[in-house]
Amino acid sequence: MRSPEHIHNSTITTSVSIRVTPVDDFLVSWSVLWGCFVLTSIVAAYQVWADHKITSNRQDDIENGRGGMSGDEGVSTADVTRSMFRRWLFLAMLARVILMPVQIWANPLVWQFVSDTLPEMIFASAWTLLVSFFVQLVGVASGSGTSTSPGTVIQITAYIVYLLLVGLFFVNNVASVLLYALLCCIYAALFGTCVYFCPRLLILLKPSLQRYSGLAIRLAICSFLCVAVFVSHTIGYAVNIVAPPRKVYWWWNYGALELIPSALFLLLMHPNPGARASSASTQQPSNNGNKATTTSGAGFRRIPSSAGSARRSGETTPLYSQSPAYGSAVADAAS
């Protein structure tokens, strides 16, 4: 009786052709899309400037003793995250504005892949900060902390890998496939994080959201946009690798998945100096009657540095729904 035959050392050879620039010449359509990116970039630049001005005014108030706080206690991690999100979003749209014309007439081919993927990497950094903002709100509401250092390390690592893959393209063109595999992994991680934390955030803030219906709507819209954008990018990049489409639609890849979400987030998370001014820090007496616990307008409860060594400077404490300032604090944090 003969034993079954086995084939050893078999190999699979495959080739993938990824198209990133449309074949047809639709300069009018591309010009309209490019113009929309220019207008949205101007709005983002204005918001970055307005946010910087608001932060400077708050620092001046603190230095002059009008803010009720001293030092860095007047700036919460939520404020810093939102400010960085606007800057990265502006940088991503500016990169798309600059690289779209390069991508149309790019030669050699590597510039087409860089023009397509580099702005998307920057967009991914912006979305990561947005998800970090949701994670911070969950941490504040549950008292589990708001550290985002691991996310920063992951982003730096992703950019290093991206640069290595771009350099590898000059050695082997197959490296272009790995660029989209990297983006697919990044957006899959963002999708999973968003699916986990956004429902938790809505559940934790449910008692306060009943009083702030506008905030509830904004958080729901932001959560839906994040999930839709992340899952669309994940599936899209996976399809590019497994079964690349013959046609490329910039109005979908750049318009629906980049331009429209960016414009909506700029609208929903615009700087609001009135809200920050109206929710200026309130002083609450501590147990010893001498020191006061400061609740910042950004939704994080601060402990002055002179209160002792029990807490580090800038550390946050949980905001419970029973607190009378909880609703307004969280509302301002998400505004």
N, C-alpha and C positions, 0 to 999 in steps of 0.2 A: 504494500500500500504506500503510495507516494504522499509525502508530506506537502502541505500547501506551499506554493511558491511565494516568496516575498520579494518585493522590489526595494532595494536599498539605495541610499544616496540619491533619491529623486529630488529634483528641484522644480520650482515653479517660476516661470518667467512671465512677467507682466509689464505693461506700460500704461501710464496714465497721462492723458493730455488734458491739462487744466486751462480753461480759457477765462481770463479775467477782464478783458476788454471786448466790448461788442464788435462784431465784424462789420456791421452796417454803419454807414456814415450818417449819424443823426446829430449833427453839430448843433442844430437849433434846440433839440431836446436836451442835449448835454449842457448847452449854455444856460437854459432855464434852470436846470438842476444846480449848476454851478452858482448861478446868481442867487438862488435860495440859500445855498450854503454861505454865501458872502453876507447876505442880510442877517441870517441867524448868528453868524460869527460877530457881526457888529453888536447885536443885542447881547451876546455873551460877553463881549469886551466891555460894554457899558455896565453890566452887572458885576463884573470883576472889579471895575473901577469904583462902583457904588459901594460894594462890600468893603473894599479897602478904605474908602472914606468913612464908612460907618464905624469900622474897627478903630481907625485913627481917632475919631471923635470920642469913642468910648474910652480909649486909653487916656486921652486928654482929660476927660471927666474924672477918671480914676486918679490921675496924678494931681488934679486940683481938688480932690476930696469930695467931688459931687456924686460919685458913683456908689458910695456906700461900701466899696471894697478897695483893696490895695493890691499892687503887684499884678501878677498874672491871674488872680482869682476872678477877674471880670470876664475872662475869655474861657468858654467851656470847650470841651472836646467836640461837642456837636457843632459849634460855630466854626472851629478849625476844619472839621471834616467837610462841612458845606462849602466853605471858602475854597478848599482844595479841589472839591468836586467841580465847582464853576471854572476854576482855572484849567483843570485837565480837560473839561468839556470844550472850553474855548480853544485850547491847544489842539485837540483832536479835529475840530472843525476847520481850524486854520491849516492844519496839515492836509486835510482833504481838499481845501480850496487851492493850495499850492500844487499838490501832486496830481489832481485830476487832469490838468493840461499835459503834465509830464507823462502820465499814463497813456494818453491818447496817441502821442507821437513818440513814445519811448523807444529807444534803440541804444544799447542792447536789451534783450528780453528781461534781464534781471530787474531793470528799473520798473517794468510793468508789475512784477510781483511785489517789489518794495512799495510802489505807489499804492497798490491795493491793500497790502497787509499792515504797513506801518501805521497809517491812521487808525486802522481797526485795533491795533495793539494799544494805541493811546485811548481810544474809546473804551476798551476793556478796562484800562486803569481807572477811567472816570466812573464806569459802572461799578468797579470794585469799591471805590470810595462811597458810592451811593449805598451799596449793600452794607458796607461797614457802618454807615450812619444808622441803618435799621438795626444792625447788631448792637450798636451803642445804646439805642433806645431800649432794646430788650434787656441789655445789661443793667441800665439804670432802673428800669421798672422792676426787675427781679432781684437787683442787688448783687449780681454776679460779676460786675466789673466791666470795663470798656476798653481794654487794651487792644490795640490794632497792630502791634509790632510784628506778629507772625505774618499778617497780610502784606506788610511792607517788604519783608524778606522774600515772600513768594513772588511779588511783583518784580523785584530786582532780579531774582533768578530767572523769571520768564523772559525778561529783556536780554539777559546774558545768553540764554538758549536761542532767542530769536536772532541775535547778532551772529552767533556761531552757525546757525542754519543759513543765513544770508551769505556768509563767507564760504560755507560748504557748497553753495550753488555754483561757484566758479570751478569747483572740482568735479561735481556731479550734478546734473540738472534735476535729478530725482529729489534733491533736497527741497525743491519747491513744494512737493507734496507734504513734506514734514512741516512746512510753515503753516499749512492749513490744519494739519493734525494738532499742532500746538494750539492754534486758535480754537479748535474744536474742544480740546481738553479744558482750556481756560473758561469757555462759555458753559461747558457742562458743569464745571465746579461752581460757577456763579449761579447757574440754574438751581443746582441742588441746595446751595446755601440760601438762596432766596425762598425756595419752596419750604425750607425748614423754619426760617426766622420770621418771614412776613406773617404767616398765620399766628405764630406765637405773639408777635407784636400786637396784632389786632385783638387777640384774646386778653393779653395783659392790660391793654388800654381800654377794654370794652366799657368799664364803669365810667371813665372820663369821656369817652367818645360819645356817650349818650347825651352829654351836655354840649359837646362840640361837634355838631353834625358836619360842619364844613371841613374840619380836620379829618373826620372819618372818611369822607368822600375823597379827599386828597390822598390819604394813605392807601385807600383801596385802589385808586387810579394808578398810583406809583407802583404798588405791588403787581397789579395786572400788567402794566407796561414792562416791568422788569421780567416777569415770567414769560411774556410773549416774545420779547426781544431775545432773551437768552435761549429759549428753546428753539426759536427760528434760526438763530445763528448756529446753534449746535447741530441741528439737522442739516442746515445748508452746507456747513463745512464738511460734515460727514458724507453728504452726497457728492461734494466736489472731489472727495478722495475715492469713494467707491464707484460712483457712476457719474462722472462729470457731465453737466448739461452741455448741449451743443450751442445754446444761446445764453447770453448774459444780459440781464436786465438791471441797469444801474438804478433805475427808479425804484426797484425793489431792494437791491442790496444796499444802496447808499441813501435812497430817499425814504423808504418805508422803515428800514431798520436802523438808520443813523439820524437823518435829518428830522423826521417827525418826532421820534422820542426825545431828541435833544431839545427841540422847540417846546414840547410839552413840559419837560422837566424844568426848563428855564422859566416857564410860566408858573408852574406849581411851586417852585422853590426860589422865587425871586427875593432879593434882599428887602426886608421890611423894617426900616428904622423906627417907624411908629410903634410897632409891636414890641421891639426891644426897649424902647424908651418907656412905654407904658408899663412894662413889666420889670421895672428896675428892681434891683436886688432888695429883698426884704429881710430884716433882721429878726431872728427868733431867739429868745433867751435860752441859754443852755441850762443844764442841771445845776451848775454851781452858781448861777446868777450873775457871773462876771463876764463871761464870754458869750458871744452870739454866733449862732449858726447861720450862715449866709446861703440863701437860695437864689441862685443866679437866674436871670431871665431866660437862659437857654435850656433850662430844665434839669440842671445838675446841682445838687445841694453841695455847697463847699464848706470846708472847715478852715478857718483862718489858721495861718502857720503858727501863731502864738498860742493856739489852744493846747499844744503839747505834742509829744512825739508819737502819740497813738496812731495818727494818720499822716500819710505823706501829703505834701503840698499838691493840690489839684486833684486829690482822690475824691471820688464820688461816693455817695451813700444812696441806698434805695429810696425811691419815692413811692410811697404806698397810696392806694386809692383812698384811704381814710384821711389823708392829709388834706386840709382845705386848700393848700396851694398846689396840690398835685395836678389838677386839671389844667390850670393856667400855665404851669411850668412846662408840662409836656406839650401843650398846644403851642407854646412859643418855641420849644425845641424843634418841633416838626414844621414850623412855619418858615 
